[in-house]
């Protein structure tokens, strides 16, 4: 069986170098259908600079916020309540 050709494997502690980030940003910009799409893709990949308006998004707190990645007190409480309901019904 041939070797693994998947390239570099990224873990949760790995970070891209500045050069790799710039190459990724240029590639995304070349494939996107417009500025809005390019900005959205770069934001999803974490390639926009901190404080960029596209990186600041409003979060509906509670279970929707928890699903979006918010871990404030209100969102974690909503998730704990959801898990408790699931345990009671199981």
ChimeraX commands (.cxc) that place a marker at each C-alpha (Angstrom):
marker #1 position 0.00,0.00,0.00 radius 0.5
marker #1 position 1.39,3.44,-0.89 radius 0.5
marker #1 position 2.43,5.89,1.80 radius 0.5
marker #1 position 0.29,8.61,3.28 radius 0.5
marker #1 position -0.02,11.48,0.82 radius 0.5
marker #1 position -2.23,13.72,2.94 radius 0.5
marker #1 position 0.60,16.12,3.68 radius 0.5
marker #1 position 1.11,17.79,7.00 radius 0.5
marker #1 position -1.34,16.83,9.72 radius 0.5
marker #1 position -2.47,19.73,11.88 radius 0.5
marker #1 position -3.22,19.36,15.55 radius 0.5
marker #1 position -5.05,21.74,17.85 radius 0.5
marker #1 position -1.76,23.27,19.02 radius 0.5
marker #1 position -0.29,23.86,15.55 radius 0.5
marker #1 position -0.33,27.34,14.08 radius 0.5
marker #1 position 0.39,28.45,10.55 radius 0.5
marker #1 position 3.39,30.65,9.89 radius 0.5
marker #1 position 2.79,34.18,8.63 radius 0.5
marker #1 position 3.88,33.06,5.16 radius 0.5
marker #1 position 1.40,30.16,5.18 radius 0.5
marker #1 position -1.38,32.49,6.31 radius 0.5
marker #1 position -0.62,34.95,3.50 radius 0.5
marker #1 position -0.57,32.16,0.90 radius 0.5
marker #1 position -3.93,30.85,2.18 radius 0.5
marker #1 position -5.44,34.34,2.13 radius 0.5
marker #1 position -4.28,34.95,-1.46 radius 0.5
marker #1 position -5.65,31.57,-2.57 radius 0.5
marker #1 position -9.03,32.23,-0.95 radius 0.5
marker #1 position -9.20,35.71,-2.46 radius 0.5
marker #1 position -8.51,34.26,-5.92 radius 0.5
marker #1 position -11.32,31.69,-5.62 radius 0.5
marker #1 position -14.00,33.79,-3.91 radius 0.5
marker #1 position -16.89,35.30,-5.88 radius 0.5
marker #1 position -16.59,38.68,-4.19 radius 0.5
marker #1 position -15.27,40.66,-1.26 radius 0.5
marker #1 position -18.04,39.46,1.04 radius 0.5
marker #1 position -17.40,35.80,0.34 radius 0.5
marker #1 position -13.63,36.21,0.67 radius 0.5
marker #1 position -14.05,38.01,3.99 radius 0.5
marker #1 position -16.41,35.31,5.27 radius 0.5
marker #1 position -14.01,32.51,4.29 radius 0.5
marker #1 position -11.01,34.28,5.83 radius 0.5
marker #1 position -12.98,34.87,9.03 radius 0.5
marker #1 position -13.94,31.19,9.25 radius 0.5
marker #1 position -10.30,30.20,8.91 radius 0.5
marker #1 position -9.15,32.77,11.46 radius 0.5
marker #1 position -6.99,34.60,8.93 radius 0.5
marker #1 position -8.41,38.08,9.53 radius 0.5
marker #1 position -6.54,40.38,11.91 radius 0.5
marker #1 position -7.97,40.71,15.44 radius 0.5
marker #1 position -10.56,43.46,15.71 radius 0.5
marker #1 position -11.57,43.25,12.04 radius 0.5
marker #1 position -15.30,44.05,11.79 radius 0.5
marker #1 position -16.02,40.63,10.24 radius 0.5
marker #1 position -14.55,38.86,13.28 radius 0.5
marker #1 position -16.93,40.60,15.67 radius 0.5
marker #1 position -20.31,38.89,15.58 radius 0.5
marker #1 position -23.28,39.08,17.86 radius 0.5
marker #1 position -24.19,35.93,19.71 radius 0.5
marker #1 position -27.63,34.90,20.84 radius 0.5
marker #1 position -26.92,33.60,24.32 radius 0.5
marker #1 position -28.34,30.36,25.63 radius 0.5
marker #1 position -28.28,27.17,23.58 radius 0.5
marker #1 position -27.85,28.96,20.22 radius 0.5
marker #1 position -24.82,30.79,21.60 radius 0.5
marker #1 position -23.33,27.59,22.99 radius 0.5
marker #1 position -23.67,25.96,19.56 radius 0.5
marker #1 position -21.83,28.95,18.04 radius 0.5
marker #1 position -18.94,28.49,20.46 radius 0.5
marker #1 position -19.80,30.98,23.21 radius 0.5
marker #1 position -18.84,29.70,26.66 radius 0.5
marker #1 position -20.21,32.48,28.85 radius 0.5
marker #1 position -22.10,31.63,32.05 radius 0.5
marker #1 position -25.51,31.87,30.41 radius 0.5
marker #1 position -24.56,29.61,27.49 radius 0.5
marker #1 position -22.87,26.95,29.62 radius 0.5
marker #1 position -25.86,26.94,31.98 radius 0.5
marker #1 position -28.20,26.37,29.02 radius 0.5
marker #1 position -26.05,23.47,27.84 radius 0.5
marker #1 position -25.96,21.92,31.33 radius 0.5
marker #1 position -29.75,22.14,31.50 radius 0.5
marker #1 position -30.04,20.50,28.08 radius 0.5
marker #1 position -27.75,17.65,29.15 radius 0.5
marker #1 position -29.72,17.18,32.39 radius 0.5
marker #1 position -33.00,16.95,30.42 radius 0.5
marker #1 position -31.42,14.36,28.11 radius 0.5
marker #1 position -30.26,12.28,31.09 radius 0.5
marker #1 position -33.73,12.41,32.68 radius 0.5
marker #1 position -35.46,11.24,29.48 radius 0.5
marker #1 position -32.91,8.53,28.66 radius 0.5
marker link #1:1,2 radius 0.2
marker link #1:2,3 radius 0.2
marker link #1:3,4 radius 0.2
marker link #1:4,5 radius 0.2
marker link #1:5,6 radius 0.2
marker link #1:6,7 radius 0.2
marker link #1:7,8 radius 0.2
marker link #1:8,9 radius 0.2
marker link #1:9,10 radius 0.2
marker link #1:10,11 radius 0.2
marker link #1:11,12 radius 0.2
marker link #1:12,13 radius 0.2
marker link #1:13,14 radius 0.2
marker link #1:14,15 radius 0.2
marker link #1:15,16 radius 0.2
marker link #1:16,17 radius 0.2
marker link #1:17,18 radius 0.2
marker link #1:18,19 radius 0.2
marker link #1:19,20 radius 0.2
marker link #1:20,21 radius 0.2
marker link #1:21,22 radius 0.2
marker link #1:22,23 radius 0.2
marker link #1:23,24 radius 0.2
marker link #1:24,25 radius 0.2
marker link #1:25,26 radius 0.2
marker link #1:26,27 radius 0.2
marker link #1:27,28 radius 0.2
marker link #1:28,29 radius 0.2
marker link #1:29,30 radius 0.2
marker link #1:30,31 radius 0.2
marker link #1:31,32 radius 0.2
marker link #1:32,33 radius 0.2
marker link #1:33,34 radius 0.2
marker link #1:34,35 radius 0.2
marker link #1:35,36 radius 0.2
marker link #1:36,37 radius 0.2
marker link #1:37,38 radius 0.2
marker link #1:38,39 radius 0.2
marker link #1:39,40 radius 0.2
marker link #1:40,41 radius 0.2
marker link #1:41,42 radius 0.2
marker link #1:42,43 radius 0.2
marker link #1:43,44 radius 0.2
marker link #1:44,45 radius 0.2
marker link #1:45,46 radius 0.2
marker link #1:46,47 radius 0.2
marker link #1:47,48 radius 0.2
marker link #1:48,49 radius 0.2
marker link #1:49,50 radius 0.2
marker link #1:50,51 radius 0.2
marker link #1:51,52 radius 0.2
marker link #1:52,53 radius 0.2
marker link #1:53,54 radius 0.2
marker link #1:54,55 radius 0.2
marker link #1:55,56 radius 0.2
marker link #1:56,57 radius 0.2
marker link #1:57,58 radius 0.2
marker link #1:58,59 radius 0.2
marker link #1:59,60 radius 0.2
marker link #1:60,61 radius 0.2
marker link #1:61,62 radius 0.2
marker link #1:62,63 radius 0.2
marker link #1:63,64 radius 0.2
marker link #1:64,65 radius 0.2
marker link #1:65,66 radius 0.2
marker link #1:66,67 radius 0.2
marker link #1:67,68 radius 0.2
marker link #1:68,69 radius 0.2
marker link #1:69,70 radius 0.2
marker link #1:70,71 radius 0.2
marker link #1:71,72 radius 0.2
marker link #1:72,73 radius 0.2
marker link #1:73,74 radius 0.2
marker link #1:74,75 radius 0.2
marker link #1:75,76 radius 0.2
marker link #1:76,77 radius 0.2
marker link #1:77,78 radius 0.2
marker link #1:78,79 radius 0.2
marker link #1:79,80 radius 0.2
marker link #1:80,81 radius 0.2
marker link #1:81,82 radius 0.2
marker link #1:82,83 radius 0.2
marker link #1:83,84 radius 0.2
marker link #1:84,85 radius 0.2
marker link #1:85,86 radius 0.2
marker link #1:86,87 radius 0.2
marker link #1:87,88 radius 0.2
marker link #1:88,89 radius 0.2
marker link #1:89,90 radius 0.2
view
